[in-house]
Amino acid sequence: MKSTLRVFFSFSILLGVFSCRVQHSPPELVKISVGQAYVDQPITLSGYQFGTDPTVTFGSATSAVNAPIGSHDETTIQLQVPRVAPGKTQIRVQTKEGSSDPLPFTVIQPAPIVTAITPTNGLPGTQVVVTGDYLNEIRRVRFNEIDAIINDSTAKKITITIPQAVARGPQAFIVETSAGVVINRFVIAGTPQITSISPTKAKPGAELVILGKNFTDGTVSINGLVTDKALTTVKDTEIRTVIPQSATSGLVRVQVFESLIATSTDTLKLFQPPFITHLLAQDGAAGEKLIIEGRDFREISTVSIGNVAVPFRVISETQLEATVPVLPASGRVSVSATGIGGTTTATDPFFFFLPPSNLTFSPARQLPGRPLTVSGNNLYRITSVSVSGIPVPITSRNEGVDLLIGIPEVAVSGPITVSSRAGSASAPLVIVQKAVVSDILPLKARPGERVVIRGDFLLNASILFTGSTTPAADGGKKEDKERWVLVPATAQTGPLRVTNETNDVITTAPFTVLRLISNIDFTPKSGKVGDQIVLTGQNMATVQEIHFSNGTSTPAAFVLEGANLRVTIPAGATTGQICLTNEAGTSCSSSNFTITR
């Protein structure tokens, strides 16, 4: 028993001494789980005295790199191979008590990983950033066989500049490290950008101009349809192309080397040519509305009638309403509509007509109940005719030239009005009625003298004096309200007969024809004062005064005896002509009467 106690006591002393030695001794690295590994690959270290806060380093003391430790205890450390240069190196474990002896280890570099290239395209001189991992063992960065300019490099990022010698287009972008090669696609070209398209509304077949930048080698598509390259001119900042006939409205795209695409912000709206199918009216006057039917009317900019642009409104895709303008002349005119898609002209006839004007009548004067031809300008589409306010039918018409109407029996002189939708025109017409005589001035006159007859409907009247078989000659004025005529040589005292186109005869108050006394003779040929003589001649019954002595004596007394006059020679009479006076004037004998004593 004593012997056992003695042994236990001795072991305790030894253990205490040993424990005191371990706690104050450097770590011992005994084993590495593998002899080589890739960067970031986990490995396990085994040994002693690793303590509570060990550090693991790779490399020599002057270039040691700390490894990230995952977990540890006194005898085991779990860690990842740090990012050190590949190849042979050594591993140490360090604590506050010191550093272990190194063990040899070989670091293997993983193949490079490229996660992003920014940008994925660019022109020579553009800076490009390559991000990824394991990029720290760079040997070359190149575009096919042309080396890039490396600006800086880390394990996770490389910054390069595209060299000037690289050709435009898709290139193999190669990152080569000591551990391998990564190949990506890179396009040597600027990213296209569209700043504007013009026009934004157009018709197929029209030219489209696209402005922007980086267009070189680009192709154009409209709503997915590629335009004809043969009809496309490409410059770096401008593209001119022709819109295909089958193109539809949509966005415009410029695609460079397949992967670089610019899209317009504006939509290109395409419009097919408008088409007029028919007109809802075949004629019209200024100010009237014309409905035009067809298709593709939504973007109409101009409607023309007779080559004159007119006000219009778009009712729908298939209808327009246009206002007929004032045109210089009546006649057939064209109707057309112009829009973004083009111009269309109606095949339907359209006749424009002005208001009637310059009316004339044949005959110029007419009797009630008789036909009348109305002529004038623009006698198209005449809808009504009235005579002194009385509507009358149109018997026949020569469109645009003349109309045949009938004068109502009750019509009186006044305007004839001719109307169409364009307007009306009027002109006066004399409807001949029975002649009217209101005055004859004077009521007595000699043959050949002028007589004034006043009344109505006298213009073409025939005026006959009593005793005359032919109408009186014109005296200088010939109007409906007043006629001047000359008393015929054959006229006799009595009423006048007046007849106009109506053939109705009117008889006026008696008219006295004044004639001079003629063929004066006397018997005896001489005598003394107080004697009586007999005077003979024509119109002796009209004598008012008789004078001897060449008409200078005092009036002589006389009496009418049948067709002759018995005259007493007045006192103071002397030899000379005997002169007789009536309303027609004074006539004297051709020979002298001799006064005796």
GUBATOR-991867 format. One record per residue (C-alpha): x, y, z; residue number from 1. Coordinates in steps of 0.02 Angstrom, whole numbers, plus 50000, padded with zeros to 5 digits. Example, Ala and Ser with C-alpha at 12.3 -4.5 7.8 and 13.67 -1.06 7.14 Angstrom:
    px    py    pz  nr
 50615 49775 50390   1
 50684 49947 50357   2
***
This chain:
    px    py    pz  nr
 50000 50000 50000   1
 50136 50119 50045   2
 50222 50073 49886   3
 50065 50118 49784   4
 50044 50285 49868   5
 50224 50323 49833   6
 50204 50288 49647   7
 50046 50395 49634   8
 50129 50538 49721   9
 50278 50530 49603  10
 50163 50529 49447  11
 50068 50681 49508  12
 50228 50777 49529  13
 50284 50729 49354  14
 50115 50775 49279  15
 50118 50944 49361  16
 50291 50978 49297  17
 50240 50921 49121  18
 50083 51027 49121  19
 50181 51178 49168  20
 50301 51145 49021  21
 50163 51126 48885  22
 50071 51283 48931  23
 50223 51386 48899  24
 50290 51299 48741  25
 50269 51348 48554  26
 50145 51251 48446  27
 50198 51095 48355  28
 50135 51066 48176  29
 50139 50882 48147  30
 50033 50849 47991  31
 49940 50931 47843  32
 49789 50838 47779  33
 49848 50854 47597  34
 50013 50899 47518  35
 49939 51017 47391  36
 49775 51109 47363  37
 49693 51247 47263  38
 49678 51423 47328  39
 49522 51435 47439  40
 49515 51246 47459  41
 49493 51186 47642  42
 49634 51089 47727  43
 49662 51024 47903  44
 49818 51049 48011  45
 49858 50929 48154  46
 49981 50952 48300  47
 49995 51015 48478  48
 49990 51173 48579  49
 49880 51266 48453  50
 49809 51369 48596  51
 49657 51481 48591  52
 49707 51605 48455  53
 49823 51527 48329  54
 49879 51607 48165  55
 49923 51506 48011  56
 50040 51582 47881  57
 50089 51528 47706  58
 50258 51578 47637  59
 50421 51642 47707  60
 50432 51761 47851  61
 50458 51910 47735  62
 50307 51872 47625  63
 50195 51770 47740  64
 50008 51773 47706  65
 49884 51734 47843  66
 49761 51597 47802  67
 49579 51613 47851  68
 49541 51491 47994  69
 49371 51410 47999  70
 49387 51319 48167  71
 49523 51257 48285  72
 49564 51171 48450  73
 49725 51121 48538  74
 49768 50991 48409  75
 49670 51034 48250  76
 49649 51186 48138  77
 49524 51196 47992  78
 49570 51330 47863  79
 49565 51384 47679  80
 49716 51400 47567  81
 49745 51588 47554  82
 49772 51683 47393  83
 49958 51664 47374  84
 50065 51636 47223  85
 50046 51459 47162  86
 50187 51338 47187  87
 50289 51268 47331  88
 50274 51358 47496  89
 50276 51319 47683  90
 50146 51324 47820  91
 50175 51381 48001  92
 50063 51393 48152  93
 50096 51538 48268  94
 50032 51573 48443  95
 50084 51692 48578  96
 50205 51557 48637  97
 50296 51555 48472  98
 50296 51479 48297  99
 50295 51298 48243 100
 50420 51223 48126 101
 50358 51239 47945 102
 50290 51099 47841 103
 50304 51101 47651 104
 50145 51131 47546 105
 50106 51160 47363 106
 49974 51293 47317 107
 49879 51262 47155 108
 49802 51415 47063 109
 49621 51387 47005 110
 49572 51428 46826 111
 49514 51609 46805 112
 49329 51648 46824 113
 49250 51796 46733 114
 49079 51845 46801 115
 49056 52011 46710 116
 49131 52120 46575 117
 49078 52301 46582 118
 49038 52361 46453 119
 49017 52213 46336 120
 49056 52323 46188 121
 49155 52478 46151 122
 49265 52570 46029 123
 49456 52574 46035 124
 49509 52681 46181 125
 49362 52623 46288 126
 49405 52566 46465 127
 49335 52394 46508 128
 49318 52318 46682 129
 49327 52128 46700 130
 49263 52059 46863 131
 49270 51881 46925 132
 49394 51778 47025 133
 49566 51705 47016 134
 49621 51843 46900 135
 49782 51878 46993 136
 49896 51765 46892 137
 49872 51860 46729 138
 49980 51815 46582 139
 49883 51901 46441 140
 49720 51992 46408 141
 49686 52003 46223 142
 49561 52029 46083 143
 49595 51879 45975 144
 49784 51901 45955 145
 49795 52086 45995 146
 49843 52121 46175 147
 49736 52239 46277 148
 49813 52378 46378 149
 49804 52321 46561 150
 49781 52468 46677 151
 49770 52374 46842 152
 49735 52198 46902 153
 49679 52108 47059 154
 49615 51934 47090 155
 49437 51995 47068 156
 49451 52138 46942 157
 49552 52186 46791 158
 49540 52356 46708 159
 49597 52365 46527 160
 49590 52487 46380 161
 49540 52428 46206 162
 49689 52455 46089 163
 49670 52554 45929 164
 49723 52410 45819 165
 49571 52302 45858 166
 49453 52285 45711 167
 49268 52328 45723 168
 49148 52187 45755 169
 49131 52036 45870 170
 49296 51981 45946 171
 49355 51840 46059 172
 49398 51924 46225 173
 49527 51810 46307 174
 49587 51818 46487 175
 49738 51705 46512 176
 49812 51665 46684 177
 49940 51542 46742 178
 49799 51423 46781 179
 49698 51433 46621 180
 49605 51534 46491 181
 49431 51612 46489 182
 49356 51664 46322 183
 49209 51785 46310 184
 49126 51879 46166 185
 49159 52065 46151 186
 49097 52181 46015 187
 49214 52318 45957 188
 49082 52451 45923 189
 48995 52590 46013 190
 48820 52562 46080 191
 48699 52636 45953 192
 48582 52771 46015 193
 48432 52844 45923 194
 48399 53026 45963 195
 48260 53055 45836 196
 48166 52982 45689 197
 48090 53089 45553 198
 47952 53087 45506 199
 47856 53003 45646 200
 47705 52987 45531 201
 47734 52925 45355 202
 47674 52813 45215 203
 47759 52654 45154 204
 47888 52695 45023 205
 47935 52861 45106 206
 48111 52900 45164 207
 48147 52881 45350 208
 48290 52979 45429 209
 48363 52913 45592 210
 48482 53023 45692 211
 48593 52968 45835 212
 48766 52892 45852 213
 48865 52731 45830 214
 48761 52676 45681 215
 48905 52611 45575 216
 48872 52433 45513 217
 48693 52446 45577 218
 48534 52377 45503 219
 48361 52454 45524 220
 48198 52369 45566 221
 48024 52443 45583 222
 47910 52348 45700 223
 48022 52198 45669 224
 48030 52213 45479 225
 48206 52243 45413 226
 48222 52378 45281 227
 48306 52349 45113 228
 48493 52370 45133 229
 48507 52422 44951 230
 48396 52570 44989 231
 48483 52614 45152 232
 48628 52735 45178 233
 48717 52715 45344 234
 48828 52845 45424 235
 48888 52842 45603 236
 48765 52978 45657 237
 48631 52962 45523 238
 48538 52826 45431 239
 48425 52856 45281 240
 48315 52713 45228 241
 48153 52680 45134 242
 48003 52617 45229 243
 47950 52448 45156 244
 47777 52437 45077 245
 47730 52296 45196 246
 47790 52387 45352 247
 47669 52420 45496 248
 47670 52550 45633 249
 47792 52519 45775 250
 47960 52561 45851 251
 48116 52586 45747 252
 48270 52486 45791 253
 48451 52498 45736 254
 48549 52337 45762 255
 48738 52335 45753 256
 48829 52167 45747 257
 48671 52076 45803 258
 48688 52110 45988 259
 48694 52301 45994 260
 48519 52372 45977 261
 48451 52548 45989 262
 48263 52575 45997 263
 48173 52737 45959 264
 48070 52819 46094 265
 47944 52877 45963 266
 47829 52757 45873 267
 47832 52770 45684 268
 47651 52778 45629 269
 47622 52718 45451 270
 47473 52763 45346 271
 47414 52681 45187 272
 47360 52794 45041 273
 47180 52857 45062 274
 47052 52803 44935 275
 46888 52887 44887 276
 46756 52759 44844 277
 46613 52879 44804 278
 46533 53048 44836 279
 46362 53060 44918 280
 46316 53205 44802 281
 46353 53229 44618 282
 46336 53418 44618 283
 46349 53563 44738 284
 46353 53750 44762 285
 46467 53859 44868 286
 46442 53832 45054 287
 46358 53662 45038 288
 46426 53511 45131 289
 46490 53363 45031 290
 46508 53192 45113 291
 46654 53093 45042 292
 46663 52907 45076 293
 46815 52794 45062 294
 46950 52723 45175 295
 47109 52773 45268 296
 47043 52948 45303 297
 47110 52964 45481 298
 47263 53069 45438 299
 47195 53178 45297 300
 47279 53348 45290 301
 47198 53427 45136 302
 47036 53409 45041 303
 47023 53498 44872 304
 46872 53533 44763 305
 46914 53605 44593 306
 47098 53617 44646 307
 47048 53733 44789 308
 47089 53678 44967 309
 46927 53680 45067 310
 46876 53670 45250 311
 46840 53492 45302 312
 46821 53378 45450 313
 46861 53194 45472 314
 46703 53104 45526 315
 46782 52932 45534 316
 46910 52821 45450 317
 46788 52805 45305 318
 46701 52975 45295 319
 46749 53157 45266 320
 46638 53311 45264 321
 46700 53452 45151 322
 46631 53625 45117 323
 46607 53668 44933 324
 46708 53827 44894 325
 46669 53975 44782 326
 46741 53932 44612 327
 46759 54050 44463 328
 46646 53952 44345 329
 46515 53817 44341 330
 46570 53648 44278 331
 46634 53476 44321 332
 46775 53482 44449 333
 46888 53356 44535 334
 46872 53306 44717 335
 47031 53245 44802 336
 47097 53208 44976 337
 47279 53211 45031 338
 47351 53133 45187 339
 47512 53063 45253 340
 47480 52909 45149 341
 47462 53005 44985 342
 47326 53082 44875 343
 47166 53007 44806 344
 47047 53082 44679 345
 46864 53033 44662 346
 46813 52948 44502 347
 46632 53000 44531 348
 46580 53156 44434 349
 46551 53313 44537 350
 46472 53467 44459 351
 46496 53639 44537 352
 46370 53774 44491 353
 46360 53960 44525 354
 46199 54058 44556 355
 46103 54104 44397 356
 46140 54278 44328 357
 46118 54396 44180 358
 45940 54344 44140 359
 45866 54390 43972 360
 45696 54347 43897 361
 45633 54303 43726 362
 45524 54387 43680 363
 45575 54535 43786 364
 45388 54575 43812 365
 45256 54443 43821 366
 45069 54421 43836 367
 44986 54324 43977 368
 44965 54140 43938 369
 45108 54136 43813 370
 45274 54040 43823 371
 45435 54131 43868 372
 45616 54078 43848 373
 45727 54129 43994 374
 45913 54135 43953 375
 46063 54183 44059 376
 46221 54121 44141 377
 46235 53970 44257 378
 46059 53907 44230 379
 46109 53740 44308 380
 46005 53637 44428 381
 45864 53766 44423 382
 45737 53720 44555 383
 45603 53855 44536 384
 45544 54000 44427 385
 45417 54132 44475 386
 45335 54271 44374 387
 45289 54422 44480 388
 45287 54307 44631 389
 45183 54171 44547 390
 45273 54003 44537 391
 45272 53930 44362 392
 45326 53759 44297 393
 45477 53735 44186 394
 45413 53665 44021 395
 45585 53616 43956 396
 45765 53662 43985 397
 45932 53670 43898 398
 46039 53640 44053 399
 46145 53789 44093 400
 46083 53891 43944 401
 45896 53925 43944 402
 45725 53875 44012 403
 45553 53874 43933 404
 45410 53931 44045 405
 45230 53988 44024 406
 45165 54160 44076 407
 45012 54141 44189 408
 44850 54220 44128 409
 44842 54324 44287 410
 45023 54381 44279 411
 45065 54565 44277 412
 45227 54653 44240 413
 45362 54622 44369 414
 45517 54519 44405 415
 45548 54344 44341 416
 45651 54254 44475 417
 45753 54099 44435 418
 45823 53998 44583 419
 45943 53854 44613 420
 46026 53791 44771 421
 46167 53911 44732 422
 46055 54066 44736 423
 45932 54169 44634 424
 45929 54299 44497 425
 45789 54416 44444 426
 45754 54529 44297 427
 45598 54631 44254 428
 45478 54573 44119 429
 45337 54674 44043 430
 45178 54570 44036 431
 45083 54661 43901 432
 44905 54714 43948 433
 44775 54811 43852 434
 44843 54983 43805 435
 44792 55128 43916 436
 44782 55311 43859 437
 44772 55438 43998 438
 44820 55600 43908 439
 44837 55672 43731 440
 44936 55832 43722 441
 44878 55936 43633 442
 44703 55881 43584 443
 44715 55990 43428 444
 44858 55994 43304 445
 44898 56017 43122 446
 44956 55874 43012 447
 45141 55842 43034 448
 45143 55911 43210 449
 45194 55804 43360 450
 45064 55740 43481 451
 45110 55665 43651 452
 45008 55515 43708 453
 45028 55457 43889 454
 44965 55300 43973 455
 45031 55121 43982 456
 45078 54976 43868 457
 45103 55099 43724 458
 45277 55040 43671 459
 45228 54938 43520 460
 45052 55005 43502 461
 44980 55054 43333 462
 44901 55229 43339 463
 44776 55274 43202 464
 44700 55446 43178 465
 44524 55463 43108 466
 44533 55466 42920 467
 44704 55379 42913 468
 44728 55200 42858 469
 44907 55182 42921 470
 44976 55206 43097 471
 45045 55376 43141 472
 45231 55398 43116 473
 45349 55399 43266 474
 45378 55572 43336 475
 45538 55539 43437 476
 45489 55443 43594 477
 45427 55266 43603 478
 45398 55197 43777 479
 45262 55104 43869 480
 45215 55257 43971 481
 45233 55388 43834 482
 45226 55394 43644 483
 45262 55537 43526 484
 45177 55529 43355 485
 45155 55645 43207 486
 44981 55693 43148 487
 44960 55610 42977 488
 44921 55718 42826 489
 44761 55618 42801 490
 44704 55636 42981 491
 44531 55702 43013 492
 44452 55766 43171 493
 44387 55620 43272 494
 44440 55487 43400 495
 44609 55397 43399 496
 44616 55207 43387 497
 44755 55125 43491 498
 44800 54940 43474 499
 44947 54845 43555 500
 45002 54661 43557 501
 44842 54611 43644 502
 44744 54661 43487 503
 44622 54750 43600 504
 44569 54917 43524 505
 44533 55071 43628 506
 44457 55233 43564 507
 44505 55394 43646 508
 44415 55562 43658 509
 44398 55656 43494 510
 44554 55737 43424 511
 44540 55893 43321 512
 44646 55905 43165 513
 44686 56086 43126 514
 44705 56135 42941 515
 44745 56306 42865 516
 44617 56392 42752 517
 44666 56367 42570 518
 44614 56408 42391 519
 44549 56579 42446 520
 44453 56678 42311 521
 44328 56822 42312 522
 44196 56906 42206 523
 44186 57044 42155 524
 44369 57087 42140 525
 44345 57268 42199 526
 44231 57372 42307 527
 44218 57518 42427 528
 44208 57521 42615 529
 44040 57451 42673 530
 44012 57342 42520 531
 43990 57153 42541 532
 44089 57023 42448 533
 44087 56831 42445 534
 44243 56729 42496 535
 44265 56550 42440 536
 44396 56418 42483 537
 44434 56264 42590 538
 44394 56252 42776 539
 44295 56414 42772 540
 44188 56354 42917 541
 44339 56364 43035 542
 44374 56550 43001 543
 44387 56653 43159 544
 44445 56824 43090 545
 44457 56912 42921 546
 44574 57060 42885 547
 44595 57165 42729 548
 44744 57271 42679 549
 44865 57123 42683 550
 44795 57074 42852 551
 44821 57245 42935 552
 44644 57312 42936 553
 44524 57301 43077 554
 44427 57136 43081 555
 44291 57127 42951 556
 44116 57066 42992 557
 44066 56905 42907 558
 43934 56770 42905 559
 43944 56589 42848 560
 43830 56549 42703 561
 43848 56364 42668 562
 44028 56335 42623 563
 44061 56520 42586 564
 44078 56681 42685 565
 43990 56846 42657 566
 44105 56984 42713 567
 44078 57171 42742 568
 44227 57281 42691 569
 44285 57367 42851 570
 44322 57552 42870 571
 44499 57600 42830 572
 44526 57452 42715 573
 44652 57478 42577 574
 44696 57378 42423 575
 44789 57218 42463 576
 44771 57034 42508 577
 44626 56971 42612 578
 44691 56863 42756 579
 44585 56733 42849 580
 44631 56662 43021 581
 44579 56499 43108 582
 44657 56388 43243 583
 44778 56321 43116 584
 44846 56494 43076 585
 44822 56634 42947 586
 44809 56613 42758 587
 44797 56755 42631 588
 44725 56765 42459 589
 44844 56747 42314 590
 44778 56908 42232 591
 44740 57084 42296 592
 44566 57154 42327 593
 44549 57331 42257 594
 44466 57466 42365 595
 44372 57596 42263 596
 44308 57769 42317 597
***
